[in-house]
Amino acid sequence: MQPVIQTEKISKHYGRLKAVDNVSINVQKGEIYGFLGLNGAGKTTTIRMLLGMISPTSGNAFLNCKKVNAGNPQMWRNVGYLVEVPYSYPDLTVRENLEIVRRLRFIDDVKSVNNVISLLKLNAYEEVKAKNLSLGNSQRLGLAKALIHNPDILILDEPANGLDPAGIVEIRELLKDLAGNEGVTVFISSHILGEISRFATRIGIIHDGKLVHESSVDEMVNLRKVSLHIQTHDMESTAKKLGENGIPSNITDEGIIEIRDPDAISKPEKIATLLVQSGLPPCLLKVEEEDLEAFFLRVINMKGGEK
């Protein structure tokens, strides 16, 4: 099956700065692909190349098996997008902004404006000028512009910016419905792994312009580190006793004994029994699972993560 969104070793260099470096991505129909990275990692630059806003230094981008070409208006008929700032005509109302988009996209159905206003819950703001909208409602207007023509492909750059928790949940459920029930392919960038992992089917992590990790969300969950943490009143003796019983461990900088042996993790009660019988009763014994933030930081080898 041919991917709906594809990049082939795409790069964008600005002098010595490699904003995007040799990135290859394939997204299938109906997938929600979460594109994760810190600010400046290369997310927006990649999206701009996907949308033909800038030309790659090398490599190619494809949408629906067609090479991205800003001069071919036909290829954008089924693409909706939101990039960085949801630009609008500031002195026009929400409804007037959407009416302009409807006409620019040659949408005959005049009800499309009403439909997308209801979809994004902008009814109470439809007569408000864009410049007077809150950041969250500006973002909703940007999403409405991206969705008004019922696209097959959605490319969204940080769409949750400015939204309150309830709004984030609404957008999450909307994107899940579009992908799961209507086969819309969604490419969404963010720097919040925890939120994206709730609904994405696959995750790609970009750092310093390079794609440093890619997996399904299920695979990513299984890649997180799991360890058994122990504290006693005599840590050195405890570590020695564990070693004598064939259980490798190390004492962390926080003064906690960490065990990564799968058997010990699956049966911590056996470790507890061993230590109690050895006169080293644990005052802490718990299985610790790496959270998504720690996994993200570890992947990009930043402070707070670990290689």
ChimeraX attribute file (.defattr): number of C-alpha atoms within 10 A of each C-alpha:
attribute: neighborCount
match mode: 1-to-1
recipient: residues
	/A:1	5
	/A:2	11
	/A:3	17
	/A:4	20
	/A:5	24
	/A:6	24
	/A:7	23
	/A:8	15
	/A:9	16
	/A:10	22
	/A:11	25
	/A:12	23
	/A:13	14
	/A:14	9
	/A:15	7
	/A:16	6
	/A:17	11
	/A:18	16
	/A:19	21
	/A:20	27
	/A:21	23
	/A:22	17
	/A:23	20
	/A:24	16
	/A:25	17
	/A:26	13
	/A:27	19
	/A:28	18
	/A:29	18
	/A:30	20
	/A:31	22
	/A:32	25
	/A:33	27
	/A:34	28
	/A:35	30
	/A:36	26
	/A:37	26
	/A:38	17
	/A:39	12
	/A:40	13
	/A:41	20
	/A:42	24
	/A:43	26
	/A:44	22
	/A:45	21
	/A:46	26
	/A:47	24
	/A:48	17
	/A:49	24
	/A:50	25
	/A:51	23
	/A:52	18
	/A:53	13
	/A:54	15
	/A:55	20
	/A:56	20
	/A:57	16
	/A:58	14
	/A:59	16
	/A:60	19
	/A:61	26
	/A:62	19
	/A:63	21
	/A:64	18
	/A:65	12
	/A:66	12
	/A:67	16
	/A:68	22
	/A:69	20
	/A:70	16
	/A:71	8
	/A:72	10
	/A:73	8
	/A:74	10
	/A:75	16
	/A:76	18
	/A:77	14
	/A:78	16
	/A:79	21
	/A:80	22
	/A:81	24
	/A:82	22
	/A:83	19
	/A:84	16
	/A:85	14
	/A:86	19
	/A:87	14
	/A:88	19
	/A:89	14
	/A:90	13
	/A:91	13
	/A:92	17
	/A:93	20
	/A:94	29
	/A:95	21
	/A:96	19
	/A:97	22
	/A:98	26
	/A:99	19
	/A:100	15
	/A:101	18
	/A:102	20
	/A:103	12
	/A:104	9
	/A:105	13
	/A:106	11
	/A:107	15
	/A:108	9
	/A:109	10
	/A:110	11
	/A:111	11
	/A:112	18
	/A:113	24
	/A:114	16
	/A:115	13
	/A:116	22
	/A:117	23
	/A:118	14
	/A:119	18
	/A:120	20
	/A:121	17
	/A:122	20
	/A:123	14
	/A:124	9
	/A:125	17
	/A:126	19
	/A:127	13
	/A:128	16
	/A:129	18
	/A:130	23
	/A:131	15
	/A:132	14
	/A:133	17
	/A:134	12
	/A:135	16
	/A:136	17
	/A:137	22
	/A:138	23
	/A:139	24
	/A:140	27
	/A:141	28
	/A:142	25
	/A:143	23
	/A:144	27
	/A:145	25
	/A:146	24
	/A:147	22
	/A:148	22
	/A:149	21
	/A:150	17
	/A:151	17
	/A:152	21
	/A:153	27
	/A:154	24
	/A:155	23
	/A:156	24
	/A:157	22
	/A:158	21
	/A:159	25
	/A:160	23
	/A:161	16
	/A:162	16
	/A:163	19
	/A:164	13
	/A:165	9
	/A:166	9
	/A:167	17
	/A:168	17
	/A:169	15
	/A:170	16
	/A:171	18
	/A:172	18
	/A:173	14
	/A:174	14
	/A:175	20
	/A:176	22
	/A:177	13
	/A:178	19
	/A:179	21
	/A:180	14
	/A:181	10
	/A:182	12
	/A:183	16
	/A:184	24
	/A:185	26
	/A:186	29
	/A:187	21
	/A:188	25
	/A:189	28
	/A:190	22
	/A:191	18
	/A:192	18
	/A:193	21
	/A:194	12
	/A:195	16
	/A:196	22
	/A:197	19
	/A:198	13
	/A:199	16
	/A:200	23
	/A:201	18
	/A:202	21
	/A:203	24
	/A:204	18
	/A:205	25
	/A:206	25
	/A:207	22
	/A:208	19
	/A:209	24
	/A:210	18
	/A:211	22
	/A:212	14
	/A:213	15
	/A:214	17
	/A:215	14
	/A:216	15
	/A:217	20
	/A:218	12
	/A:219	12
	/A:220	17
	/A:221	15
	/A:222	9
	/A:223	12
	/A:224	15
	/A:225	13
	/A:226	18
	/A:227	20
	/A:228	24
	/A:229	22
	/A:230	25
	/A:231	20
	/A:232	18
	/A:233	11
	/A:234	12
	/A:235	17
	/A:236	12
	/A:237	13
	/A:238	22
	/A:239	21
	/A:240	14
	/A:241	17
	/A:242	16
	/A:243	13
	/A:244	10
	/A:245	9
	/A:246	10
	/A:247	16
	/A:248	16
	/A:249	21
	/A:250	15
	/A:251	16
	/A:252	10
	/A:253	7
	/A:254	6
	/A:255	11
	/A:256	18
	/A:257	22
	/A:258	20
	/A:259	23
	/A:260	17
	/A:261	15
	/A:262	11
	/A:263	12
	/A:264	18
	/A:265	19
	/A:266	12
	/A:267	12
	/A:268	17
	/A:269	12
	/A:270	13
	/A:271	20
	/A:272	18
	/A:273	13
	/A:274	16
	/A:275	17
	/A:276	12
	/A:277	10
	/A:278	12
	/A:279	10
	/A:280	19
	/A:281	20
	/A:282	19
	/A:283	9
	/A:284	13
	/A:285	18
	/A:286	12
	/A:287	18
	/A:288	14
	/A:289	12
	/A:290	16
	/A:291	13
	/A:292	17
	/A:293	14
	/A:294	18
	/A:295	21
	/A:296	26
	/A:297	17
	/A:298	17
	/A:299	17
	/A:300	20
	/A:301	13
	/A:302	12
	/A:303	9
	/A:304	11
	/A:305	14
	/A:306	13
	/A:307	9
